[in-house]
Amino acid sequence: MGRAGGGCIVPVDDGSDDGVSLTKKTPGPRSWLQLDASGQEMNMETDKYVIMNRVQIHARDFRIIDPFLSYPSKILSRERAIVLNLEHIKAIITAEEVLILNPLDENVIPVVEQLRRRLPPGNGEESSPNNAESADEDENPFELRALEVILEAICSHLNARSTELETAVYTALDMLTLKITHRNLDKLRKLKSQLTRLTSRVQKVKDELHDLLDDDHLMCTLYLSRKLAGRSARFTHSGDANLSVHPPKSTSKTLKASRGNTLPADKLSEDYDIHALEMLLEAYFSQIDNTVNKLAAVGDYIDSTEDYLNIQLDNRRNKLYQLDLFFTAGVISLAIYAVPTAFFGMNFDFTWSLDGYGYTFKWIVVVSGIIAAVVFMFIVGYARYKGLFGAWTNS
């Protein structure tokens, strides 16, 4: 508090409010589940900086899995980790462990259960028909098995969502073809918006897998175990070289060879076998491609139904035009028939006598009716001759 010149006490801003607002905006610790290759798991409530230091990734890489930010599906390969943001699954995979963000989320729980079941190596105590498949999975390194589980979960989730949406769309379209109402049209509009959003999400996952399959170097960098083994071998080799005595020339050659081994996958990818990873990605790429094709077929069916409904609406509009033309012809005929009546209904003085000519009124009325009928039939006949009427009375 401070005292002003007039004896008034004025408050002094000590910055406490800024601290409170800053605390509100700063995200706190988040829930993580850590699963390692041996099957051990641990729940953690930790800050993102601890995770970044643990897996040695930059803040810009961690940003794609930040729940406070909206990022599309992405698969990033880094030196020591694979960062995954696939729909509701946000995870970091290393050569020894996998970290799952928000493991208690209802959409993430099935993925966690699959990771618990399939990641730990088999102990050979149980035998089942699935042992052959499990043995093939165990041949892959830990990071590829974790990646496979997550890709399978994402592809299954998107396929289930597409099937559910497909059923809802077909039901709505069947109801709409039976009866066109505002409620049915609004329901179809909402389903079409959901279809557009889901197609965009599925297409993004497909593009990520396609980019991986197109780049052998990028696929090679996903083998974190190989890079970890290469680093360990380089450290061992450099330690042995330091303990031994060599001439200066030999030492130079050894250092050059060591530098050659430190090259990332751009050189080592020629010797690395990525066939297993390529087959894995191709399998899920085919699955996600089928989902995209299914959604495209649903979109085409919606477009075809909309075209059919537009044809029905145009047909009904044409019937209204035909009915309007029919009544217009009748109005013109009645107007012609009313002209003599209006003429003789005028109030003016006659200078001649009409005695003995009363029959002429009947002839005028009859002739006027005949002329009106002829005009009406001429208009209708001409319209039918030009095809304006057609089978307007048919349903």
N, C-alpha and C positions, 0 to 999 in steps of 0.2 A: 504494500500500500504506500502511496505517496501523498504529500500534503501540498495542495495548490496555494497560490498566493492569497486567495480570499478566504483561507481557512477551511476550504472544502477538501475532504479526503477523496482522492480518486484512486481507483484500483490500478495496480501495475500488472501488466500481462507477464506472467512468469513462464509461459510456454507449456503449462500443464495440459491445456486443452488440445494443443497440437500433439502432445504425446499420447493422449487418449485416442484421438482420431487416427493417429498413425498406427496405434496398436490394433484398432479395429480393422484397418485395411491390410495389415500384415497377416498373411496366412500362418496359422500355427502348425504344430506337428500333425502329420497325417498317418493313417493306419497303413502298414505294409505287412505283407507276409513273405517271409524268406524261406525258400525250399532249396536244400542243397542236393548234391548228387547222391549222397548216402541215405536220403530219405528223412533227414532231420529238418524240422521246421520251427520257425520262431515268429511270433507276432511282435511287431515293433511299432511304436509311436514315436516317430522321429521327424526331424526337419529335412527339407529337401537338400540342404547343403551337406548334411551327413551322408545322404545317399549319393550325391554327386562325388564326394571325396571317396566313398566306398568303391564305386565302380569306375571312377576317374573319367567322367564325362563333363562337358562344358554346360554352362547354363542354357545356351541356345539349343542344345540337344535335349536337355531336360524339359524345355518349354513345351515340347510337343505332347508330353504326357501330363502337363499341369492341368488339374481339374478346373482351375479358375479361368483357363483359356480355352478357346474353341479352335481346335486344329483338325483337319481331315486325317483320314487313315494314313499312316506313314510307318515305314520300316527303315530304321537307320542302323548302319553297321559302323561301329567305331573300333578303335584298337583293342579295347578290353571288354566291350559290351555290345549288345544288340538292343536298341531302344525301340519298343513296339507301342504304337497307338492304333489299335484296330477296334473300331467301334467302342464298346464299353470296356474293353480289356486294355489296360495300360500297364505295361510290364517292362522290366529290364532283365535281360538274360546275359549272364557271364558264363565262362567256361566251368564254373563250379557251383553256381547257384542261380536261382531265378527270384526276382522280387516282383510281387504283385501289389498294385495299388488298390486300396479299398476292397480287401478280400471278403468283407461281409456283405457286399452288395448282392442283391438277389440274382443279378445276371452274371456275376463273377463267381458265385459259389459253385456252379457246375464245373467251371474251368478249374477251380482249385481242387475239386474232388478228382478230376481226371489227372491233374498233375501229381497228386498224392498217389494215385494208383499206378501210373505208368512211368514216372521218372525214376524211382528207386530201382536199382538193378535187382533182377530176380535172384532169390536165394536157393531155388531148386527144390523147395520143400513140397510144392504143389505141382501137379501135372494136369493139364487141360488141353483141349483142342486148340486153344489160342496160344499155347506155348511157342509154337513155331513163329507166329507173328511177333510175339514178345521178344523172342531171340533175335529176330531180324532188327527190331527196334533197338535192342541193347547194343547192336554192333555200331550204331551211329553214336557220335559223341553227345554229351549231355545237352549242349546248346541246341543241336538239331532235334533232339527228342522233345525238348521244351517248346521249340518253335513249331514242331508238328502238332503237338497237343493244342496250342493256341490257334493255329490255322484251322485245325479240324473244328474247334469250338466256334470260331467265327463263321466258317463256311456253313456249318450246321445251323447256326443261329440265323444267318441271312436267308438260308434256304427255307427254314421254318417260317420266317416272317413273310417271305414271298408266297409260300403256299397258303398261309392264312389270309394274306391280302388277295390272292387269286380267288379263293373261295368267296370272300366277301364281295369282290367285284362282280363275279359271275352271278351271284344271287341278286345284287342290286340291278344288274343289267336285265336279268329275267323279269324282275318286277317292273322295270321301266318299260320294257317292250309290251307288257300286258296293259299297263296304265301309266300314261305320262302325267305325273303330278309334280307340284313344286317340291314336295318332300322327297320324292324319289330323285329328282334332278339335283337337289342340294346334297343328298347322300352320295350320289355319283361324283359330284364335284369334289367333295372331301376325299373320297377314295382315290380320285385321280391325282389330287395333290399329294397324298401319301405315296402313291405309286411313283410319282416323279422324284420325291425325296429319297425313297428307298432305292430306286434305280441309280441315282447319283451316288449313294453310299456304296452300293455293290460295285459300281463301275470304278470307284476310287480304289477299292481293294483289288479289283482285277488289274488295274493299271500298275499298282505297286508290285504285284506278282509278275506282271509282264516285264516291268523294268528290271527286276531281278533276273529273270530268265534270259533277257537280252544281253546281260553284262556278266561274262564269266569272271572277270576280276572282282565284281561286287559279290558274286556268289562265293568266291574263294575267301573273301574277308569275313564271311559268316562262320567260317571254321575257327572259332576262338581257341579251341583246344590245340590246334596245330600251331597257332601263333604263340600260345603260352608255352608249348613244348619247345618251339624255336627259340624263344627268349631264354628259357632255362638252359638250353644247349649252348647258347652263345655265352651266357654267364659262366657256365662250367668251363667252356673252352678258353675264355679270356682269363679265368683264374689259373688254369693249368699253364697258360702261356706266360703269366707273370711269375710263376714259380720256377720255370725252366730258364736256362741261359741260352741265348741264340746270338749269332752275329747280327749286327745292325741291319744287314740286308734281309736276313730271314725274318727278323722282327717286323720289318716293313711289309713283307709279303703276308705275314700272319695278320697284321692289322687290316690290310686290304681285303683279305679273305673274310675277316670278321665283319667288315663293313658290307661286303657283298651279301652276307647272310642276314644283315639287318634290313635289307630291302623288303618292303611289304609285298603284298600278294601280286603286284604287277609282274615280278619276275618269278616268284615261287609258284604262281598260279599255273605255269606251264607244267610243273611237276606234280602239282596237287590233283587228286582225283575228286572231281565235283559231281560225279555221275549220280551218287546217292542223293545229294541235295537237289540236283536237277530233276530227278524222278519224283522226289517229294513235292517240289514246287509245281511240276507239271500236273500231278494228280489233283492238287487243290486248285490250280488254275483252271483245269477242265471242269471241276465242280462249280467254281464260282462263275465260269463262263456259261454253264448250263442254267445257273440262276439268272444271269443277265438275259439269256435267251428266253427264259420263262417270263420274265417281267416284260420283255419286248413283245412277246406274244400276247400278253394281257393288254398291253397298250394298243396293239393292233386290233384286238377284239373290241376294245372300247371305241376306237376310231370307226371300225366297221359298224358297230351298233349306233354310234352317233350319226353316221351317214344314212343308215336305215331309218332312224327316227326323223332325220331331216327330210327324207323322201316322203315319209308318212305325213309330216307337217305340210310339206309342199302340196301333197295330194289333197289334203283337207282344205288348204288355202285355195286351191284351184276349184274345188267344189263350191266354196263360198263365192268365188268370182263368177262361176256359172249361175249360181242362184241369183246373184246380184244382177247379172245380165238378163236373166229370165224376168225378174221383176221390173227391170228398167224397160224392157220391151212391152210388158203389160201396162206400165204407167204411160208410155208414149201412145199406145193404142187407146187407152181410156181418155187421154187428153184430146186425141183426134175425135173420138166419139162425143166429147163434151163441147166441142166447138159450136155445132149447130144449136145445141141447147142454150149455150151462152149467148149466141147471136139473137135467137128469137126471144130470149128472156130480157132483152133490153127494153126499157120503158120509153117509147117515143110514139108520137101520133102518126097514124096511117091516114093518108089522103085518099086511099081507095078502099073499097069494100072487099072482104074475103068470104062473102057469102057464096056457098057452093064450092069452095076450094079447101074444105076441112080435111079431105083425104090426103092432101099434099103433106101434111105434118107426119102422117104415118110413113109415107114413102121416104121422107127426109130422115126419120129415125132409123128406118130399116137400112137405107143406103149408107148412113153414117156407121151403123153397126157392122155392115159388111166391109166397108173400107177399113174400119179399125181392126176387124178380124184378119183381113188380108195383110195389113201392115204387120200385125203381130206374127202371123205365120211366116211372112217373108223374113222378118228379123231372126226368128228362131231357125228357120230353114237355112238361111245364109250362115248363121253361126255354126250349125251342125255341118254344113258343107265345108266350112273352113276348119273344122275340128275343134272349135272352141267349146262345144258341149261334150261331145264324146259320150262315154258311158258314165255320166255324172251321177246317175242314180245308183250305181253299183257301190258296194262297200269296199 
